[in-house]
């Protein structure tokens, strides 16, 4: 299971922890939950349908999403 600790504008909460299970199911909780074992850090900028991700482990990625949003997120990828 992966854990993402995110801080920024555009999510449900300013600071949240998102859990992604191995089967793809996701859920989120307010604040930082549990121990943090950083695997990478990232900055995600979502403008309209385009998402740019700057990740310390995977480098730069661009994606296109079906829904429109405005988000500026700093995050830490961790393992449970």
VENQUI-V479620 format. One record per helix or strand of 2 or more residues. SS is the DSSP state (hx for helix, st for strand). FROM is the first residue (numbers start at 1). TO is the last residue. If there is no record, write none. Layout:
ss->SS from->FROM to->TO
ss->SS from->FROM to->TO
This chain:
ss->st from->2 to->9
ss->st from->15 to->20
ss->st from->26 to->30
ss->st from->38 to->55
ss->st from->59 to->79
